[in-house]
Amino acid sequence: MLVMRHSRSKVRNNYIHTRRRIAQRYGVDVDRAAYKRLCGQIKNSRSVYLGRQTPSRTVHQVSLDGLKLIVVYNSNVGNICTVLYPGRVYRVV
């Protein structure tokens, strides 16, 4: 099986985007260690699976210090690519 490597800039940009969206939508500042813990919850099946957006993007509910976040996880890159607004109903397949 061929494994694609993604550039560091893609991984870094996902972190920066996610950090901004968490601050904007939940009012919490997230450092790199907390971001890795959130990704680890999904990788270790400790998140709540909510559905699939595309073949490579899935929606999960993860927790950060008791706060429940709805995130989109990109399995091709192996990290969270964005955070959705709380309290909304999302259509996922």
Chimera marker file (.cmm) of the C-alpha trace (Angstrom):
<marker_set name="trace">
<marker id="1" x="0.000" y="0.000" z="0.000" r="1" g="1" b="0" radius="0.5"/>
<marker id="2" x="1.318" y="3.413" z="-0.966" r="1" g="1" b="0" radius="0.5"/>
<marker id="3" x="1.340" y="5.906" z="1.884" r="1" g="1" b="0" radius="0.5"/>
<marker id="4" x="1.314" y="9.576" z="0.959" r="1" g="1" b="0" radius="0.5"/>
<marker id="5" x="3.274" y="11.948" z="3.108" r="1" g="1" b="0" radius="0.5"/>
<marker id="6" x="1.835" y="15.358" z="3.638" r="1" g="1" b="0" radius="0.5"/>
<marker id="7" x="3.942" y="18.419" z="3.899" r="1" g="1" b="0" radius="0.5"/>
<marker id="8" x="4.565" y="19.961" z="7.266" r="1" g="1" b="0" radius="0.5"/>
<marker id="9" x="2.847" y="23.095" z="6.051" r="1" g="1" b="0" radius="0.5"/>
<marker id="10" x="-0.449" y="21.186" z="5.539" r="1" g="1" b="0" radius="0.5"/>
<marker id="11" x="-0.320" y="19.756" z="9.046" r="1" g="1" b="0" radius="0.5"/>
<marker id="12" x="0.684" y="23.133" z="10.503" r="1" g="1" b="0" radius="0.5"/>
<marker id="13" x="-2.050" y="24.957" z="8.581" r="1" g="1" b="0" radius="0.5"/>
<marker id="14" x="-4.670" y="22.497" z="9.884" r="1" g="1" b="0" radius="0.5"/>
<marker id="15" x="-3.467" y="23.162" z="13.436" r="1" g="1" b="0" radius="0.5"/>
<marker id="16" x="-3.569" y="26.945" z="12.991" r="1" g="1" b="0" radius="0.5"/>
<marker id="17" x="-7.025" y="26.855" z="11.373" r="1" g="1" b="0" radius="0.5"/>
<marker id="18" x="-8.411" y="24.539" z="14.068" r="1" g="1" b="0" radius="0.5"/>
<marker id="19" x="-6.930" y="26.654" z="16.855" r="1" g="1" b="0" radius="0.5"/>
<marker id="20" x="-8.564" y="29.788" z="15.423" r="1" g="1" b="0" radius="0.5"/>
<marker id="21" x="-11.945" y="28.093" z="15.003" r="1" g="1" b="0" radius="0.5"/>
<marker id="22" x="-11.933" y="26.721" z="18.569" r="1" g="1" b="0" radius="0.5"/>
<marker id="23" x="-11.171" y="30.208" z="19.870" r="1" g="1" b="0" radius="0.5"/>
<marker id="24" x="-13.847" y="31.758" z="17.643" r="1" g="1" b="0" radius="0.5"/>
<marker id="25" x="-16.606" y="29.205" z="18.215" r="1" g="1" b="0" radius="0.5"/>
<marker id="26" x="-15.961" y="27.975" z="21.753" r="1" g="1" b="0" radius="0.5"/>
<marker id="27" x="-13.894" y="30.770" z="23.316" r="1" g="1" b="0" radius="0.5"/>
<marker id="28" x="-11.016" y="28.480" z="24.336" r="1" g="1" b="0" radius="0.5"/>
<marker id="29" x="-7.333" y="28.788" z="23.460" r="1" g="1" b="0" radius="0.5"/>
<marker id="30" x="-5.710" y="25.487" z="22.460" r="1" g="1" b="0" radius="0.5"/>
<marker id="31" x="-1.989" y="24.782" z="22.419" r="1" g="1" b="0" radius="0.5"/>
<marker id="32" x="-0.269" y="22.149" z="20.297" r="1" g="1" b="0" radius="0.5"/>
<marker id="33" x="-0.307" y="19.531" z="23.077" r="1" g="1" b="0" radius="0.5"/>
<marker id="34" x="-4.076" y="19.881" z="23.548" r="1" g="1" b="0" radius="0.5"/>
<marker id="35" x="-4.557" y="19.679" z="19.767" r="1" g="1" b="0" radius="0.5"/>
<marker id="36" x="-2.597" y="16.418" z="19.681" r="1" g="1" b="0" radius="0.5"/>
<marker id="37" x="-4.712" y="15.052" z="22.537" r="1" g="1" b="0" radius="0.5"/>
<marker id="38" x="-7.878" y="15.890" z="20.589" r="1" g="1" b="0" radius="0.5"/>
<marker id="39" x="-6.510" y="14.083" z="17.515" r="1" g="1" b="0" radius="0.5"/>
<marker id="40" x="-5.482" y="11.190" z="19.752" r="1" g="1" b="0" radius="0.5"/>
<marker id="41" x="-9.043" y="10.791" z="21.024" r="1" g="1" b="0" radius="0.5"/>
<marker id="42" x="-10.157" y="10.104" z="17.457" r="1" g="1" b="0" radius="0.5"/>
<marker id="43" x="-7.202" y="7.853" z="16.598" r="1" g="1" b="0" radius="0.5"/>
<marker id="44" x="-7.724" y="5.797" z="19.777" r="1" g="1" b="0" radius="0.5"/>
<marker id="45" x="-11.513" y="5.513" z="19.320" r="1" g="1" b="0" radius="0.5"/>
<marker id="46" x="-12.313" y="7.626" z="22.399" r="1" g="1" b="0" radius="0.5"/>
<marker id="47" x="-14.474" y="10.078" z="20.453" r="1" g="1" b="0" radius="0.5"/>
<marker id="48" x="-18.133" y="9.892" z="19.489" r="1" g="1" b="0" radius="0.5"/>
<marker id="49" x="-18.480" y="9.250" z="15.761" r="1" g="1" b="0" radius="0.5"/>
<marker id="50" x="-21.211" y="11.475" z="14.299" r="1" g="1" b="0" radius="0.5"/>
<marker id="51" x="-20.949" y="10.759" z="10.583" r="1" g="1" b="0" radius="0.5"/>
<marker id="52" x="-19.018" y="11.156" z="7.366" r="1" g="1" b="0" radius="0.5"/>
<marker id="53" x="-18.742" y="14.261" z="5.166" r="1" g="1" b="0" radius="0.5"/>
<marker id="54" x="-16.552" y="12.800" z="2.414" r="1" g="1" b="0" radius="0.5"/>
<marker id="55" x="-14.631" y="9.522" z="2.048" r="1" g="1" b="0" radius="0.5"/>
<marker id="56" x="-11.695" y="11.054" z="3.941" r="1" g="1" b="0" radius="0.5"/>
<marker id="57" x="-13.484" y="13.432" z="6.359" r="1" g="1" b="0" radius="0.5"/>
<marker id="58" x="-15.452" y="12.298" z="9.370" r="1" g="1" b="0" radius="0.5"/>
<marker id="59" x="-17.281" y="14.257" z="12.053" r="1" g="1" b="0" radius="0.5"/>
<marker id="60" x="-16.571" y="13.457" z="15.707" r="1" g="1" b="0" radius="0.5"/>
<marker id="61" x="-17.415" y="14.788" z="19.140" r="1" g="1" b="0" radius="0.5"/>
<marker id="62" x="-14.335" y="15.108" z="21.347" r="1" g="1" b="0" radius="0.5"/>
<marker id="63" x="-13.890" y="16.597" z="24.789" r="1" g="1" b="0" radius="0.5"/>
<marker id="64" x="-11.461" y="19.253" z="25.957" r="1" g="1" b="0" radius="0.5"/>
<marker id="65" x="-11.450" y="19.856" z="29.717" r="1" g="1" b="0" radius="0.5"/>
<marker id="66" x="-15.137" y="18.936" z="29.982" r="1" g="1" b="0" radius="0.5"/>
<marker id="67" x="-16.128" y="20.972" z="26.916" r="1" g="1" b="0" radius="0.5"/>
<marker id="68" x="-17.595" y="18.949" z="24.038" r="1" g="1" b="0" radius="0.5"/>
<marker id="69" x="-16.308" y="19.986" z="20.604" r="1" g="1" b="0" radius="0.5"/>
<marker id="70" x="-17.650" y="18.929" z="17.217" r="1" g="1" b="0" radius="0.5"/>
<marker id="71" x="-14.686" y="18.483" z="14.882" r="1" g="1" b="0" radius="0.5"/>
<marker id="72" x="-13.980" y="17.338" z="11.341" r="1" g="1" b="0" radius="0.5"/>
<marker id="73" x="-11.147" y="14.806" z="11.112" r="1" g="1" b="0" radius="0.5"/>
<marker id="74" x="-9.192" y="14.271" z="7.886" r="1" g="1" b="0" radius="0.5"/>
<marker id="75" x="-8.011" y="10.660" z="7.794" r="1" g="1" b="0" radius="0.5"/>
<marker id="76" x="-5.719" y="11.297" z="4.817" r="1" g="1" b="0" radius="0.5"/>
<marker id="77" x="-3.630" y="13.755" z="6.819" r="1" g="1" b="0" radius="0.5"/>
<marker id="78" x="-4.377" y="12.193" z="10.216" r="1" g="1" b="0" radius="0.5"/>
<marker id="79" x="-5.513" y="15.278" z="12.090" r="1" g="1" b="0" radius="0.5"/>
<marker id="80" x="-8.417" y="17.617" z="12.774" r="1" g="1" b="0" radius="0.5"/>
<marker id="81" x="-8.986" y="20.068" z="9.938" r="1" g="1" b="0" radius="0.5"/>
<marker id="82" x="-11.758" y="22.252" z="11.390" r="1" g="1" b="0" radius="0.5"/>
<marker id="83" x="-14.227" y="22.724" z="14.229" r="1" g="1" b="0" radius="0.5"/>
<marker id="84" x="-17.977" y="23.158" z="13.753" r="1" g="1" b="0" radius="0.5"/>
<marker id="85" x="-20.295" y="25.508" z="15.633" r="1" g="1" b="0" radius="0.5"/>
<marker id="86" x="-21.835" y="24.141" z="18.833" r="1" g="1" b="0" radius="0.5"/>
<marker id="87" x="-25.574" y="23.641" z="19.132" r="1" g="1" b="0" radius="0.5"/>
<marker id="88" x="-26.314" y="23.311" z="15.431" r="1" g="1" b="0" radius="0.5"/>
<marker id="89" x="-27.692" y="20.317" z="13.582" r="1" g="1" b="0" radius="0.5"/>
<marker id="90" x="-25.390" y="19.093" z="10.831" r="1" g="1" b="0" radius="0.5"/>
<marker id="91" x="-26.284" y="16.831" z="7.959" r="1" g="1" b="0" radius="0.5"/>
<marker id="92" x="-23.768" y="14.037" z="7.648" r="1" g="1" b="0" radius="0.5"/>
<marker id="93" x="-23.965" y="10.807" z="5.698" r="1" g="1" b="0" radius="0.5"/>
<link id1="1" id2="2" r="1" g="1" b="0" radius="0.2"/>
<link id1="2" id2="3" r="1" g="1" b="0" radius="0.2"/>
<link id1="3" id2="4" r="1" g="1" b="0" radius="0.2"/>
<link id1="4" id2="5" r="1" g="1" b="0" radius="0.2"/>
<link id1="5" id2="6" r="1" g="1" b="0" radius="0.2"/>
<link id1="6" id2="7" r="1" g="1" b="0" radius="0.2"/>
<link id1="7" id2="8" r="1" g="1" b="0" radius="0.2"/>
<link id1="8" id2="9" r="1" g="1" b="0" radius="0.2"/>
<link id1="9" id2="10" r="1" g="1" b="0" radius="0.2"/>
<link id1="10" id2="11" r="1" g="1" b="0" radius="0.2"/>
<link id1="11" id2="12" r="1" g="1" b="0" radius="0.2"/>
<link id1="12" id2="13" r="1" g="1" b="0" radius="0.2"/>
<link id1="13" id2="14" r="1" g="1" b="0" radius="0.2"/>
<link id1="14" id2="15" r="1" g="1" b="0" radius="0.2"/>
<link id1="15" id2="16" r="1" g="1" b="0" radius="0.2"/>
<link id1="16" id2="17" r="1" g="1" b="0" radius="0.2"/>
<link id1="17" id2="18" r="1" g="1" b="0" radius="0.2"/>
<link id1="18" id2="19" r="1" g="1" b="0" radius="0.2"/>
<link id1="19" id2="20" r="1" g="1" b="0" radius="0.2"/>
<link id1="20" id2="21" r="1" g="1" b="0" radius="0.2"/>
<link id1="21" id2="22" r="1" g="1" b="0" radius="0.2"/>
<link id1="22" id2="23" r="1" g="1" b="0" radius="0.2"/>
<link id1="23" id2="24" r="1" g="1" b="0" radius="0.2"/>
<link id1="24" id2="25" r="1" g="1" b="0" radius="0.2"/>
<link id1="25" id2="26" r="1" g="1" b="0" radius="0.2"/>
<link id1="26" id2="27" r="1" g="1" b="0" radius="0.2"/>
<link id1="27" id2="28" r="1" g="1" b="0" radius="0.2"/>
<link id1="28" id2="29" r="1" g="1" b="0" radius="0.2"/>
<link id1="29" id2="30" r="1" g="1" b="0" radius="0.2"/>
<link id1="30" id2="31" r="1" g="1" b="0" radius="0.2"/>
<link id1="31" id2="32" r="1" g="1" b="0" radius="0.2"/>
<link id1="32" id2="33" r="1" g="1" b="0" radius="0.2"/>
<link id1="33" id2="34" r="1" g="1" b="0" radius="0.2"/>
<link id1="34" id2="35" r="1" g="1" b="0" radius="0.2"/>
<link id1="35" id2="36" r="1" g="1" b="0" radius="0.2"/>
<link id1="36" id2="37" r="1" g="1" b="0" radius="0.2"/>
<link id1="37" id2="38" r="1" g="1" b="0" radius="0.2"/>
<link id1="38" id2="39" r="1" g="1" b="0" radius="0.2"/>
<link id1="39" id2="40" r="1" g="1" b="0" radius="0.2"/>
<link id1="40" id2="41" r="1" g="1" b="0" radius="0.2"/>
<link id1="41" id2="42" r="1" g="1" b="0" radius="0.2"/>
<link id1="42" id2="43" r="1" g="1" b="0" radius="0.2"/>
<link id1="43" id2="44" r="1" g="1" b="0" radius="0.2"/>
<link id1="44" id2="45" r="1" g="1" b="0" radius="0.2"/>
<link id1="45" id2="46" r="1" g="1" b="0" radius="0.2"/>
<link id1="46" id2="47" r="1" g="1" b="0" radius="0.2"/>
<link id1="47" id2="48" r="1" g="1" b="0" radius="0.2"/>
<link id1="48" id2="49" r="1" g="1" b="0" radius="0.2"/>
<link id1="49" id2="50" r="1" g="1" b="0" radius="0.2"/>
<link id1="50" id2="51" r="1" g="1" b="0" radius="0.2"/>
<link id1="51" id2="52" r="1" g="1" b="0" radius="0.2"/>
<link id1="52" id2="53" r="1" g="1" b="0" radius="0.2"/>
<link id1="53" id2="54" r="1" g="1" b="0" radius="0.2"/>
<link id1="54" id2="55" r="1" g="1" b="0" radius="0.2"/>
<link id1="55" id2="56" r="1" g="1" b="0" radius="0.2"/>
<link id1="56" id2="57" r="1" g="1" b="0" radius="0.2"/>
<link id1="57" id2="58" r="1" g="1" b="0" radius="0.2"/>
<link id1="58" id2="59" r="1" g="1" b="0" radius="0.2"/>
<link id1="59" id2="60" r="1" g="1" b="0" radius="0.2"/>
<link id1="60" id2="61" r="1" g="1" b="0" radius="0.2"/>
<link id1="61" id2="62" r="1" g="1" b="0" radius="0.2"/>
<link id1="62" id2="63" r="1" g="1" b="0" radius="0.2"/>
<link id1="63" id2="64" r="1" g="1" b="0" radius="0.2"/>
<link id1="64" id2="65" r="1" g="1" b="0" radius="0.2"/>
<link id1="65" id2="66" r="1" g="1" b="0" radius="0.2"/>
<link id1="66" id2="67" r="1" g="1" b="0" radius="0.2"/>
<link id1="67" id2="68" r="1" g="1" b="0" radius="0.2"/>
<link id1="68" id2="69" r="1" g="1" b="0" radius="0.2"/>
<link id1="69" id2="70" r="1" g="1" b="0" radius="0.2"/>
<link id1="70" id2="71" r="1" g="1" b="0" radius="0.2"/>
<link id1="71" id2="72" r="1" g="1" b="0" radius="0.2"/>
<link id1="72" id2="73" r="1" g="1" b="0" radius="0.2"/>
<link id1="73" id2="74" r="1" g="1" b="0" radius="0.2"/>
<link id1="74" id2="75" r="1" g="1" b="0" radius="0.2"/>
<link id1="75" id2="76" r="1" g="1" b="0" radius="0.2"/>
<link id1="76" id2="77" r="1" g="1" b="0" radius="0.2"/>
<link id1="77" id2="78" r="1" g="1" b="0" radius="0.2"/>
<link id1="78" id2="79" r="1" g="1" b="0" radius="0.2"/>
<link id1="79" id2="80" r="1" g="1" b="0" radius="0.2"/>
<link id1="80" id2="81" r="1" g="1" b="0" radius="0.2"/>
<link id1="81" id2="82" r="1" g="1" b="0" radius="0.2"/>
<link id1="82" id2="83" r="1" g="1" b="0" radius="0.2"/>
<link id1="83" id2="84" r="1" g="1" b="0" radius="0.2"/>
<link id1="84" id2="85" r="1" g="1" b="0" radius="0.2"/>
<link id1="85" id2="86" r="1" g="1" b="0" radius="0.2"/>
<link id1="86" id2="87" r="1" g="1" b="0" radius="0.2"/>
<link id1="87" id2="88" r="1" g="1" b="0" radius="0.2"/>
<link id1="88" id2="89" r="1" g="1" b="0" radius="0.2"/>
<link id1="89" id2="90" r="1" g="1" b="0" radius="0.2"/>
<link id1="90" id2="91" r="1" g="1" b="0" radius="0.2"/>
<link id1="91" id2="92" r="1" g="1" b="0" radius="0.2"/>
<link id1="92" id2="93" r="1" g="1" b="0" radius="0.2"/>
</marker_set>
